[in-house]
Amino acid sequence: MNKTHKSARLMEILVVEDNPADIRFMSEIFKEGRLANRVTAMRDGDSALRYLRGEGEFAGAVKPDLVLLDLNMPGKDGRKVLEEIRKDPLLSHLPVIILTTSSAMEDVSLSYDLQANSYMVKPADINQLIKVGMCLDGVGLALVAAPPQAAKPAHKSRTARGS
């Protein structure tokens, strides 16, 4: 029998995803896994930022504990959303996990350059996606990709002649 621990508090998760099927699927995964969370979904970057900032119709919205962010959305894409989150002193502390179909190295590198906490490629297989959803409880990041290793700059030694 799979139960949520009685002392667990609801984890507030903001899913920023333009595909309604993916939103529904992620919500079902969390429910199926009986993970202690509440999922709020935004279908575009502008709405997500207004929600996070508590602006307009989102005044008084609960700040999420975790943001799951798709990169490829119409309008303000996930890259721009991540950049704005990191520049905002009231939001910069939020853990942001990129959850996208892109496995392109330039997307992975840019996401880490913009200070994403993690980068996950949406698996095509349902069982793997369930594992990803289970892994997100408590921001457990066991199944996520590690940031790419930055190339170390070559040390330029000064010589007496070059000074």
C-alpha positions in Angstrom: 0.0 0.0 0.0 1.5 3.3 -1.1 0.6 6.3 1.2 1.8 9.8 1.5 3.5 10.3 4.9 1.2 12.0 7.4 3.7 14.7 8.2 4.5 15.5 4.5 3.5 19.0 3.4 2.3 19.7 0.0 5.0 20.6 -2.4 4.0 23.5 -4.7 5.1 22.7 -8.2 4.7 25.1 -11.1 4.7 23.3 -14.5 5.3 25.7 -17.4 4.3 23.7 -20.5 2.3 24.5 -23.6 1.2 21.0 -24.3 -2.0 20.2 -22.4 -1.4 16.5 -22.7 2.0 16.8 -21.1 0.5 18.9 -18.3 -2.3 16.3 -17.7 0.3 13.5 -17.8 2.6 15.1 -15.3 -0.3 15.7 -12.9 -1.4 12.1 -13.3 2.1 10.9 -12.6 2.3 12.8 -9.3 -1.2 11.6 -8.3 -0.4 8.0 -9.3 2.8 8.1 -7.2 0.9 9.6 -4.3 3.6 12.3 -4.1 2.9 15.2 -1.7 2.4 18.0 -4.1 0.1 20.5 -5.7 0.6 21.1 -9.4 -0.2 24.5 -11.0 0.2 24.7 -14.7 0.9 27.7 -17.0 0.8 27.3 -20.7 3.1 30.2 -21.7 6.1 32.1 -20.3 4.4 35.4 -19.8 1.7 33.9 -17.7 4.3 31.9 -15.7 6.2 35.1 -14.8 3.0 36.9 -13.8 2.1 34.0 -11.6 5.5 33.9 -10.0 5.5 37.6 -9.4 1.9 37.6 -8.1 0.8 40.1 -10.7 -2.7 40.8 -12.0 -5.1 37.8 -11.8 -2.3 35.9 -9.9 -2.2 38.3 -6.9 -1.8 36.3 -3.8 -0.7 33.1 -5.7 1.3 30.7 -3.6 5.0 30.7 -4.6 6.1 27.3 -5.8 8.8 25.1 -4.3 9.8 23.9 -7.7 9.4 25.1 -11.3 9.4 22.5 -14.1 10.0 24.5 -17.3 9.7 23.5 -20.9 12.1 25.3 -23.3 10.1 25.3 -26.5 6.9 27.3 -26.1 5.3 30.0 -28.3 5.9 33.6 -27.2 8.3 33.9 -24.3 10.2 30.6 -24.4 11.6 28.7 -21.4 15.1 30.1 -21.9 13.8 33.7 -21.5 11.6 32.7 -18.5 14.7 31.1 -16.8 16.7 34.2 -17.5 14.1 36.5 -16.0 13.7 34.2 -13.0 17.4 34.4 -12.3 17.5 38.2 -12.6 14.6 38.8 -10.2 15.8 38.9 -6.6 12.5 37.7 -5.3 12.5 34.6 -7.6 16.2 33.8 -8.2 16.3 31.3 -5.3 13.6 29.0 -6.9 14.8 25.6 -8.1 14.1 25.4 -11.8 14.3 22.1 -13.6 14.2 22.1 -17.4 11.9 19.3 -18.6 11.9 19.3 -22.4 12.1 17.1 -25.4 15.4 18.8 -26.6 18.5 16.8 -26.0 20.6 19.3 -28.0 23.9 20.1 -26.3 23.5 23.8 -27.0 20.1 23.8 -25.1 21.7 21.9 -22.2 24.7 24.2 -22.0 22.6 27.4 -22.3 20.2 26.2 -19.6 23.1 25.6 -17.2 24.6 28.9 -18.2 21.3 30.5 -17.2 21.6 28.7 -13.8 19.0 25.9 -14.3 19.2 23.6 -11.3 18.9 20.6 -13.6 18.1 19.5 -17.1 15.9 16.5 -17.9 14.9 15.3 -21.3 11.3 14.0 -21.4 11.6 10.3 -22.1 9.3 8.8 -24.7 8.7 5.7 -22.6 5.9 6.1 -20.1 7.7 4.0 -17.4 10.7 6.2 -17.6 8.5 9.3 -17.3 6.9 7.9 -14.2 10.4 7.4 -12.8 11.2 11.0 -13.6 8.0 12.2 -11.8 8.8 10.0 -8.8 12.3 11.4 -8.7 11.0 15.0 -8.5 9.4 14.5 -5.1 11.3 16.5 -2.6 13.5 17.7 -5.5 15.3 14.4 -5.5 17.5 14.8 -8.6 18.9 11.3 -9.0 17.8 10.8 -12.6 18.8 14.2 -13.9 21.7 15.1 -16.2 24.8 16.6 -14.6 25.8 20.0 -15.9 28.4 19.9 -18.7 32.0 20.3 -17.5 33.3 23.7 -18.4 36.6 23.8 -20.1 39.3 25.1 -17.8 41.0 28.1 -19.1 44.7 27.7 -19.9 46.9 29.4 -17.4 49.0 32.1 -19.0 52.2 32.3 -17.2 54.0 35.6 -17.1 57.6 35.6 -17.8 60.0 38.3 -16.9 60.3 39.1 -20.5 56.5 39.4 -21.1 55.9 41.8 -18.2 
